[in-house]
Amino acid sequence: MSLKNSKYFELIKQNIDTFKLNLNNYNVLLPDSPKEPALLAVIAAAAGAKNIYVKTNKLPIKDNITKTVTELGFENIKCIDSASQSILSDVNIVVKGGEIDKIDSAFINQLNKKAVITLFPENLDFTDTENIDLEAFNKETASVIGINSEDKNLNLYKYFSHILLKRCYEAGLDVYKSRLLLVGHGGLLDSSLQLLKAVGAIVYSCNIQVSIDQAFLLKRLPELDAIIVIDYPQASKQLIGSKGVISISDIVDLCPHVKIIHFSGKLEENSLNLGKIKCFPAKITQNSINLNIRELGENALVEVATACLKVADNLIKSRANSMQINDSVVTYKIISKTQSVLLGWDQRGR
């Protein structure tokens, strides 16, 4: 389907308006986008970017982007095999993702010192610093930022919770009248709890950031159909295991047929396997979130892509003292600091 004639293009215009995204005169280096290769580039072009470079070595992707660019009449989008020093020294925004995966000292040293690198991760973990040489950053270099996933004006956790609901069905749960224990914290815990209750599940919640009632947990374990692990952003060293909120011996003794649905958080996998406790998905990621950006639908994908460009714009304008009182701001974290710094506010009133 042509992007020009699809729902994507309408969503792009809507999100640019909602976020008040203005990339006027920016040079942008970005990867192709999952599901719709030209998506990020078209958002940047529609938001007024000056020059847009899409790094990809894949011929079918190049052909797709070229076709889209021709249809939409954008003449400032160019596919490149690699980013030259002249491009890097003049770029304002770099989107890390896809084929722009490695941010090392060689890359940083060639990059415009005032540039902002914004994360567009395949696993949707906006705290993930894999393949980023954080030691190469200092106050004289570019910055790396990620969307603050806890921003209540974004719909990120609502999208995540619907994917979680899908995972429950895939694990063989009816959900309706199923007895579920959510173990996690923050906005994702709240959003998931609200959705699962709305579809008729009987849901218990364990917030790992407050005092945990172990007697309550032990009382509920025998009646559970599933334990859902949603520690994101990760705040605990272990949720299920000998040092966790719930011990595997208690699961084996009290609810041996329970299913573990893993979204994010650390588990003792070997002990779960020895106890023959079923875990979904079968292969999990311990240090990040078990998601893939391809699981997002059109609305979510466009919103996340637009927001990742918006946070870069926010930081550039904040440093230049050019923010206006009515500007829309998505909160973000500067990841290239020794400790992540949370910045931003929101004027959208959503």
Buried (B, 14 or more C-beta within 10 A) or exposed (E): EEBBEEEBBEBBEBBBEBBBBBBEEBBBBBBBBBEBBBBBBBBBBBBBBBBBBBBBEBEEBBEBBBBBBEBBEBEBBBBBEEBEEEBBEBBBBBBBBBBBBEBEEEBBEBBBEBBBBBBBBBBBBBBBBEEBBEEBBEEEBBBBBBBBBBBBBBBBBBBBBBBBBEBBEEBEBEBEEBBBBBBBBBBBBBBBBEBBEEEEBBBBBBBBEEEBEEEEBBEBBEEBBBBBBBBBBBEBEBBBBEEBBBBBEBBBEBBEEBBBBBBBBBBBBEBBEEBEBBBBEEEBBEEBBBBEBEBBEBBBBBBBBBBBBBBBBBBBBBEEEEBEEEBBBBBBBBBBBEEBEEBBEBEBEE
